[in-house]
Amino acid sequence: MDTNRLQRLRTNASSPEFAEAMALLRQEAEEASRITYTIQPNEQGQWTHYYHCHEDGTRLTFDWQEPFLHRCPTCGRGRTGEPFDSAWTSIAHSLIGRAVYHMALLAAIEPDANRLAMVKSYLMAYANQYETYGIHGNIPYNGPGKLFAQTLDEAHWIIDLAMGYDVIKEHLTAEEEAHIRGGLLEPCAQFLIAHKESQIHNHSVLITSAIASIGLLLRDTDIFLSGLEGQYGLHDQLERGIFEDGLWYEGNVQYHFYAFKSLLHYALIAEGTEADIWSHQGIKSMFDYPLHFVLPSGAMPTLNDAGLGDSIGAYTPYYEIALDIYGDEIYRSLLNTAYGTEWADKHYISVKTVSRSSVYALLFGQSLEPSKDRESVSLWGTSHRTQAFPASGLTKLVHRQGWEVILKHSRFGGEHDHMDRLGLSAVYGGVPLLIDPGTTAYGIPAHYGWFKHTYSHNTVSMNGADQPPRDGRIVQLEEQPWGVWAEMAVDWLADDFHMKDNIMMPEELNPWDVQAYEGTRLQRINALSEDHLLDIVCVRVPELRDVHWMNHFSGTLLGTDEQAWMATEEPLGKLDQKWLKEKKKLANAKRAFSYQMCEGTLEQLTWCSQPVDIYTALTPDNPPNSSRTSLIQRVAAEKSVIFVQAIFYKPNEKITDQSMKPGTILVSGDEESGYLIKLVRDGSEHRYALAVQSDKASLSKV
């Protein structure tokens, strides 16, 4: 570790400002001392995504005194046997790796012979046993491991051990250092080199970061360059994996930081050497990009394979680094808001605050008192505004009354994509309306069964099938006195996409139907004005196609009596129908639907240019033991079809079946002459003029 960084660690450790971080570090070191696990030969860990309850997706828990009893904290059910036992083995070794790093840091701050001896004993024990671990693992789309079931987890673990070794190596004898190098670090590096992935991928960033880090620590040029240079090396990952606007190509904030964290570990080890990378342009852009998409609740959007529940508090450790290295006041604003200090951005009224307790706060932490020009730089000012990012393919529409809408016209993101071009997510303040729920743990059936497919998103599916890889695009974005509107588009007139030659797509992850989409073009126009969202979808097909338009609401549909809806067993989409429960078909010409949300009420007004069948069903929310209300419109289209919906939300309103006073939507005109859209609700009337050409639309309020 760089001597200046080590000095910062010790200085911050003695400051009251970082008392919580020191308390947590001591607590983790104390917990590490209670680990009752003997490192043995011939161990084989299993995929940790199997360590979840299959009923509700909750991660299982255990007690070190009862290591093979795995209990769900949500439903209380205990599980034993495989794959839980072997998944627990992987978790145990991961925790030991983390313990080694944290105990080493505490020993550097507060010298302690017993703690230092424990760090040494773990490193020596792994050096004794590492060569006995057999290569194994059949995790989908991942390389094998030795102690773990995949190359990725092996790299995670060795990075923690390597960082611990880096901190305490001055206390090792020559014999101990040689044994750890020759029995653990060098053979693990060679294993990782042999199983590097030949693609641009978050796994590859972590694996090549681990290789380069070990090479630096061992001063082994061959190992170092094997991680850093060449096709799919770390430099190549940064060059091709980071989009021009700063987002990691896999298309969501969680995977963005997952790749970024590994890179930052390498940067910490390389700090102060000739390999120092803090000045690399891509690193700062990766810090900056997520700030634009913080939601009013402080949460981060869930897109593609992101899990639910992340907020700015989850990323404070990384912004401690950003503030120290780059000094931008926007990073200080985020930290103050996430920590809930006196300088927090007061616009965020429901942020789940966290304590300033991370290791990175100790290593990088600066004073959080803003500079005098703080009023000109705020997290709210950066995130709460309409803006488009064409390279990464996300656009955010913001309305002063509380609406925030995220439009997805992104490039195809590979293995972790959800095949939902032109998807839409909408929130009002902290209330989810129509959102992308992300996904659950990969070992849970709902992940591959439901969440990864086009049909689980607020977009269009042809013949009920998944969209093939293709890049979307933003066509236009305009802010008008009456509101803001944007148009995005995607087509399947060809089969190329930006990342096509940079990533591998296993056959099992190609569920799409190329023929169903061939020659298809989609346009989506979205407008925020006053109290509503206007949503227009135009689909053009070269021949007869079954067009499905899905909207999944985070609320309960009202008025589902037998006079309005009939139970149906008709298949909706090509997925297993077990994911769509209580399926019903609209029995009349109703075009206004009301939903009770977690707070307030939502009204949906719909119109279609052709005869349409409308269905509703309960489908998995995240976590998958909860449900959303899905409203699906299906049209047999020969040339083109246009869907129009208007969504009104009343945050303080509660309605019943008896009190509903539905609004109306009237659309006149045609595709050649243009359309006039008239919305009437609560005595207010809104009129829009719409012209939809194949290359570009126009929208105005009249």
Summary of the structure (lengths in Angstrom):
residues: 702
radius of gyration: 26.8
end to end distance: 64.3
largest distance: 84.9
contacts: 2456
relative contact order: 0.08
helix: 35%
strand: 25%
